[in-house]
């Protein structure tokens, strides 16, 4: 049973790392699209999509951190 909990924790931590990398990528993509928008290129719809995705990723990250903390594992 203890091994199952460790495995769960390990998987959650890996998932959290993936989410953090995704969050970082989305921030860079958003910055790129903002620059494109300032140059009057068609980026508005892509920028809106990236912003929605950023919110979803932030919510997922918060959920994973909350679950890890509830299980008694330091999340960060």
CORGIVEN-V674233 format. One record per pair of residues at least 6 apart in sequence whose ideal C-beta (glycine too) atoms are under 8 Angstrom apart, sorted by sequence separation. I is the first residue (numbers start at 0). J is the second residue. D is the distance in Angstrom with one decimal. If there is no record, write none. Layout:
i: <I/I>
j: <J/J>
d: <D/D>
This chain:
i: <36/67/68/35/36/67/33/32/36/64/63/64/32/33/32/29/32/29/28/29/25/29/25/26/25/22/25/22/21/22/18/22/18/19/18/15/18/15/14/15/11/15/11/12/11/8/11/15/12/11/8/12/7/8/4>
j: <42/73/74/42/43/74/42/42/46/74/74/75/45/46/46/46/49/49/49/50/49/53/52/53/53/53/56/56/56/57/56/60/59/60/60/60/63/63/63/64/63/67/66/67/67/67/70/74/72/72/70/74/70/72/70>
d: <4.6/7.6/5.5/4.0/6.3/3.9/7.9/4.5/6.2/4.3/7.3/7.0/5.5/6.8/4.3/6.8/6.1/4.9/5.3/6.7/5.8/6.6/5.8/7.2/4.7/7.1/6.1/4.9/5.3/6.7/5.9/6.4/5.4/6.7/4.7/6.8/6.3/4.6/6.0/6.8/5.9/7.0/6.2/7.0/5.5/6.9/7.9/6.7/7.7/7.9/6.4/7.8/7.5/5.1/7.3>
